[in-house]
Amino acid sequence: MTDVTVDSTARDQAAALRSGAISATELLELHLDRIEERNPELNAIVSLDAERARAWAAVADQAYASGEEVGVLHGLPFAVKDTHALKGWRTTYGSPIFADSVADHDDLLVERVRDAGAVFVGKTNVPEFAAGSHTFNTVFGVTRNPVDPTRSAGGSSGGAACALASGMVPLADGSDMGGSLRNPASFCGVVGMRPSLGRVPEWPLYNQWETTSVGGPMARNVGDLALLLSVLAGPDPRAPHALGDPGSSFAPPLAPAPLAGLRVAASVDLGGDLVVDHEVADVVRATAARLSDAGAAVADAHPDLSLADDTFRTLRAWHFQAKFGALLAEHPTSFKPSLEANIRAGETLTGADVARAYTQRTSLSETMRLFFGDHDVLLLPTSQVPPFPVEQEFPETINGQEMPDYLAWMRSAWFITVTGCPAISVPAGRTADGLPVGVQLVARHGADRRLLEVAAALEELLAG
């Protein structure tokens, strides 16, 4: 007998599997029951294949029974983000163009999850080509917030965050260009981390030198997230930018960082660069106050990231045009308008424009290097708004101020993207309507383990 449920931590579920307290088949059936209960309303998991999952779970049980050496995720149910190729599985990228596409390979990130022994159950829903932080597409429809299904689950890893928060899976993978691991974590009340550039290598890519997007982990708590990061991280010869630290260096247990004397720079709006919903701002201020009360040296400070707007918008448009321009020309009516506009914005860019953006990105990296000489972490909002109505593509106003496009309300996330620094969203509060709000912690490039330890300390503090 075991008291493990689908809401148990991933580490407890893995321990129960290793001890024989529960079988992979039994654990899978618990998750399939939860999927059957909640997924029809929430639409987090797509391309579900219960029978294939049962077959894999049976193989996992045989490995345990025979005493084989197994990976740290062995027997844990897992659903892969639908922009990541899972060999032999329908992989649509949220696009009608690839509605019936079946992957002929595993992406490197998926390969590592497979090698660690996870039992695949399906894919998690995404917006079209992962563009935008609200998960909807014409192939599978919209993913709803598990706390309030009338609200957005965020995106582009919205299906992953929703599946986690509702207990359909114990861990989830994602990717992040403009906030796609962090925004949905904030919206759904889970933890999402954008690792340092090079921490989670990716392959295959059309351009290994394009480094605005990274893969990364999501979980219901920081310790579980560290477990998944230990699987995803580490060098690979196919990824020339990969950092050399082995994935095992991020494995739990995590010792929460001492908060006494921790140098925290706290900023609600990065010196006026962000328009932040009043309730979100209140959560950031309250979190800073809790850290100060716990002995942290909290200062009202922020780096100058004013170059980030032009840098991100230029590099995103250049990347989208390079990756999707030919596909748009071939299928001109198969793209949502906001994505089409983003691709077409890249058509008029010059070499000088792109060079300027990379020069500015270099300056932003240096700005953060110097900033973290005086501060250990930066605290700011993850998302500038709480979860918005599911019928909207993006929030059109914040505090009465109009948002010009589907990117403007996510500046709190993508201003950090172009610095290359690791960032993590941790659940920190609720609005008056009970909607989740996360705060974002940022550390210097390469300090991913340190960031996890600070995040674990904050999680522990806020739970007290």
Beta strands, then each sheet from edge to edge (+ up, - down):
strand 1: 45-46
strand 2: 77-81
strand 3: 119-124
strand 4: 136-137
strand 5: 141-142
strand 6: 171-176
strand 7: 191-194
strand 8: 214-219
strand 9: 263-266
strand 10: 297-300
strand 11: 377-381
strand 12: 397-398
strand 13: 401-402
strand 14: 423-430
strand 15: 436-442
sheet 1: 1+ 3- 2-
sheet 2: 4+ 5-
sheet 3: 6+ 8- 7+ 14- 15+ 11- 9- 10-
sheet 4: 12+ 13-
end
